Amino acid sequence: MPRLKVLHLITTLPRLSGAADNTRYTANLLDPDRYTVHLASGPAGLDQSQIAPHVRLIVIPFLVRPAAPVSDLRALWALYRLCARERYDIVHTHNAKAGVLGRVAARLAGVPVAIHTAHSISFVASKSRLSNWLYRVLDKISALLSAKIITVSEVNTRTYLEARIGRRDQYVTIYSGIELEKYEDRSARADCRREIGVADEEVLIVWIGRLNRQKDPITFLRAAKEVVGRVPQARFVMIGEDSLGVTLEPHVRQIRRDLGLESAVQLLGYRPDVHRFLAAADLVMHTSLYEGMGRSITESMVAGVPLVATAVDGVKEAIVTGQRGGLLAPPRDPAALADAAVRLIEDPAFCARLTAEGRAWATARFDVRGMVRAIDELYQNLWKDHQTE
């Protein structure tokens, strides 16, 4: 078969994002002997450092996350011109805004194959009911322009189908891969704990995520307050930033002060070495309000760290509470999260059993090379179908 020309399009490509990591891995690891790969993104928070030299990066100046009708139309025009000029064989869009604009532009430009990856549920992301309704309508329209829609969990597929977005035969679940070897290595445990001043006998609880509404860091802090009252040796680390929107960092710092947690909770900002902190961790707490799957969920499971997490979306597919991976609690419920954390801390045998089950399940499913093989196979099959039409 001829070498296919592929455009990956994502609204933003920051350094701390599961969707961005998924997109970068796919672009970087597709065989350059089989694919010419371009990667396009809006300019906000753009991190070029992890893009392979053979991947061409294209910045779309008007592609922004918030609804902005004038900018959105200018971005659509820029994407149409790009697709028409480059004559892509496949356009693969990622996330909500790029998914709508990219699929429309691809259809207008006559691109043969359009694929979309829904990294989370687009129509629950906003506090505005009107915005959520609009994205639901736009996703329905965009599904008509898609050869396939990739989800990162079967739970998300069911959610989209229940919303009457697309047909069942359009959907394929491809789990978002990670570098297994990096997260399986726990050799940094002692050094990392020493660097952040956590003693061997202390319990280190780690939170990883962007400091925004979706990840709900405030609930983590309130849960931490309850945990430390019952487990005085507990220590906490928060890893993350949010360079894309309205960051909650000032609010997080204020709440930490108000709760008297400044000595117990360290805010470390962005860290490129998350795997070292997972090696150092005794427990990971995940507090998202919605989630495709949650990259830190799968990273923690592969690293062999027990989890306490909110029972949302794809998280419920990864963690079977009390059986695999850890324990689940309702979102925005710090007391329930704290109860779950204390239970795992106080019952090491129970905790070890959940962790072992989670690690086995995750390592069998989340190898990044397996993810890219599945995407490669999807591309090749869709191209063959197009050739026979």
Solvent accessible surface area in square Angstrom, and as a share of the most:
residue,aa,sasa,rsa
1,M,128,0.57
2,P,88,0.55
3,R,141,0.52
4,L,2,0.01
5,K,50,0.21
6,V,0,0.00
7,L,1,0.00
8,H,0,0.00
9,L,1,0.00
10,I,2,0.01
11,T,8,0.05
12,T,13,0.07
13,L,0,0.00
14,P,7,0.05
15,R,106,0.39
16,L,29,0.14
17,S,17,0.11
18,G,26,0.25
19,A,14,0.11
20,A,0,0.00
21,D,31,0.16
22,N,6,0.03
23,T,0,0.00
24,R,6,0.02
25,Y,45,0.17
26,T,0,0.00
27,A,0,0.00
28,N,29,0.15
29,L,85,0.42
30,L,1,0.01
31,D,60,0.31
32,P,59,0.37
33,D,122,0.63
34,R,96,0.35
35,Y,3,0.01
36,T,43,0.25
37,V,3,0.02
38,H,12,0.05
39,L,0,0.00
40,A,0,0.00
41,S,0,0.00
42,G,0,0.00
43,P,61,0.38
44,A,39,0.30
45,G,33,0.32
46,L,40,0.20
47,D,22,0.11
48,Q,110,0.49
49,S,96,0.62
50,Q,85,0.38
51,I,26,0.13
52,A,21,0.16
53,P,142,0.89
54,H,84,0.37
55,V,10,0.06
56,R,109,0.40
57,L,45,0.22
58,I,20,0.10
59,V,64,0.37
60,I,6,0.03
61,P,83,0.52
62,F,62,0.26
63,L,0,0.00
64,V,42,0.24
65,R,103,0.38
66,P,92,0.58
67,A,85,0.66
68,A,29,0.22
69,P,102,0.64
70,V,107,0.62
71,S,30,0.20
72,D,23,0.12
73,L,120,0.60
74,R,128,0.47
75,A,0,0.00
76,L,35,0.17
77,W,149,0.52
78,A,28,0.22
79,L,1,0.00
80,Y,67,0.26
81,R,132,0.48
82,L,5,0.02
83,C,3,0.02
84,A,44,0.34
85,R,141,0.51
86,E,27,0.12
87,R,194,0.71
88,Y,3,0.01
89,D,30,0.15
90,I,0,0.00
91,V,1,0.00
92,H,0,0.00
93,T,0,0.00
94,H,1,0.00
95,N,47,0.24
96,A,26,0.20
97,K,17,0.07
98,A,0,0.00
99,G,0,0.00
100,V,16,0.09
101,L,18,0.09
102,G,2,0.02
103,R,3,0.01
104,V,42,0.24
105,A,0,0.00
106,A,1,0.01
107,R,136,0.50
108,L,113,0.56
109,A,28,0.22
110,G,57,0.55
111,V,17,0.10
112,P,56,0.35
113,V,5,0.03
114,A,10,0.08
115,I,0,0.00
116,H,9,0.04
117,T,4,0.02
118,A,4,0.03
119,H,19,0.08
120,S,29,0.19
121,I,1,0.01
122,S,13,0.09
123,F,24,0.10
124,V,58,0.33
125,A,42,0.33
126,S,38,0.24
127,K,166,0.70
128,S,47,0.30
129,R,220,0.80
130,L,130,0.65
131,S,40,0.26
132,N,28,0.15
133,W,150,0.53
134,L,76,0.38
135,Y,44,0.17
136,R,93,0.34
137,V,48,0.28
138,L,51,0.25
139,D,7,0.04
140,K,73,0.31
141,I,88,0.45
142,S,1,0.01
143,A,1,0.01
144,L,138,0.68
145,L,33,0.16
146,S,11,0.07
147,A,39,0.30
148,K,49,0.21
149,I,5,0.02
150,I,4,0.02
151,T,0,0.00
152,V,4,0.03
153,S,0,0.00
154,E,68,0.31
155,V,22,0.12
156,N,0,0.00
157,T,2,0.01
158,R,131,0.48
159,T,36,0.21
160,Y,7,0.03
161,L,46,0.23
162,E,134,0.60
163,A,5,0.04
164,R,195,0.71
165,I,3,0.02
166,G,27,0.26
167,R,138,0.50
168,R,132,0.48
169,D,93,0.48
170,Q,4,0.02
171,Y,13,0.05
172,V,46,0.27
173,T,33,0.19
174,I,15,0.07
175,Y,43,0.16
176,S,16,0.11
177,G,0,0.00
178,I,1,0.01
179,E,64,0.29
180,L,19,0.09
181,E,99,0.45
182,K,68,0.29
183,Y,19,0.07
184,E,67,0.30
185,D,76,0.39
186,R,75,0.27
187,S,94,0.61
188,A,22,0.17
189,R,76,0.28
190,A,61,0.47
191,D,66,0.34
192,C,0,0.00
193,R,6,0.02
194,R,162,0.59
195,E,108,0.49
196,I,22,0.11
197,G,64,0.62
198,V,8,0.05
199,A,40,0.31
200,D,129,0.67
201,E,133,0.60
202,E,29,0.13
203,V,22,0.13
204,L,0,0.00
205,I,0,0.00
206,V,0,0.00
207,W,2,0.01
208,I,15,0.08
209,G,7,0.07
210,R,33,0.12
211,L,10,0.05
212,N,16,0.08
213,R,75,0.27
214,Q,18,0.08
215,K,21,0.09
216,D,18,0.09
217,P,0,0.00
218,I,23,0.12
219,T,10,0.06
220,F,0,0.00
221,L,0,0.00
222,R,100,0.36
223,A,0,0.00
224,A,0,0.00
225,K,89,0.38
226,E,69,0.31
227,V,0,0.00
228,V,33,0.19
229,G,63,0.61
230,R,120,0.44
231,V,6,0.03
232,P,97,0.61
233,Q,75,0.34
234,A,0,0.00
235,R,73,0.27
236,F,1,0.00
237,V,0,0.00
238,M,3,0.01
239,I,0,0.00
240,G,3,0.03
241,E,36,0.16
242,D,15,0.08
243,S,74,0.48
244,L,33,0.16
245,G,47,0.45
246,V,136,0.78
247,T,51,0.30
248,L,45,0.22
249,E,59,0.27
250,P,90,0.57
251,H,88,0.39
252,V,0,0.00
253,R,87,0.32
254,Q,76,0.34
255,I,15,0.08
256,R,32,0.12
257,R,117,0.43
258,D,94,0.49
259,L,35,0.17
260,G,59,0.57
261,L,2,0.01
262,E,94,0.42
263,S,107,0.69
264,A,11,0.08
265,V,0,0.00
266,Q,59,0.26
267,L,33,0.16
268,L,44,0.22
269,G,29,0.28
270,Y,50,0.19
271,R,67,0.24
272,P,101,0.64
273,D,21,0.11
274,V,15,0.09
275,H,46,0.21
276,R,48,0.17
277,F,1,0.00
278,L,0,0.00
279,A,1,0.01
280,A,0,0.00
281,A,2,0.02
282,D,42,0.22
283,L,2,0.01
284,V,1,0.01
285,M,0,0.00
286,H,8,0.03
287,T,1,0.01
288,S,0,0.00
289,L,27,0.13
290,Y,25,0.09
291,E,13,0.06
292,G,1,0.01
293,M,8,0.04
294,G,6,0.05
295,R,36,0.13
296,S,10,0.06
297,I,0,0.00
298,T,2,0.01
299,E,15,0.07
300,S,0,0.00
301,M,4,0.02
302,V,0,0.00
303,A,1,0.01
304,G,15,0.15
305,V,2,0.01
306,P,12,0.08
307,L,0,0.00
308,V,0,0.00
309,A,0,0.00
310,T,0,0.00
311,A,36,0.28
312,V,15,0.08
313,D,27,0.14
314,G,0,0.00
315,V,0,0.00
316,K,99,0.42
317,E,27,0.12
318,A,0,0.00
319,I,1,0.00
320,V,52,0.30
321,T,69,0.40
322,G,24,0.23
323,Q,124,0.55
324,R,48,0.18
325,G,3,0.02
326,G,0,0.00
327,L,12,0.06
328,L,36,0.18
329,A,6,0.04
330,P,71,0.45
331,P,50,0.31
332,R,151,0.55
333,D,45,0.23
334,P,30,0.19
335,A,45,0.35
336,A,28,0.21
337,L,0,0.00
338,A,0,0.00
339,D,74,0.38
340,A,11,0.09
341,A,0,0.00
342,V,5,0.03
343,R,128,0.47
344,L,3,0.01
345,I,36,0.18
346,E,119,0.53
347,D,58,0.30
348,P,96,0.61
349,A,75,0.58
350,F,19,0.08
351,C,19,0.12
352,A,61,0.47
353,R,139,0.51
354,L,0,0.00
355,T,21,0.12
356,A,63,0.49
357,E,89,0.40
358,G,1,0.01
359,R,79,0.29
360,A,66,0.51
361,W,29,0.10
362,A,0,0.00
363,T,39,0.23
364,A,80,0.62
365,R,105,0.38
366,F,1,0.00
367,D,33,0.17
368,V,8,0.05
369,R,120,0.44
370,G,25,0.24
371,M,6,0.03
372,V,11,0.07
373,R,156,0.57
374,A,37,0.29
375,I,6,0.03
376,D,31,0.16
377,E,107,0.48
378,L,21,0.10
379,Y,0,0.00
380,Q,19,0.09
381,N,69,0.35
382,L,19,0.09
383,W,19,0.07
384,K,104,0.44
385,D,81,0.42
386,H,56,0.25
387,Q,109,0.48
388,T,116,0.68
389,E,172,0.77
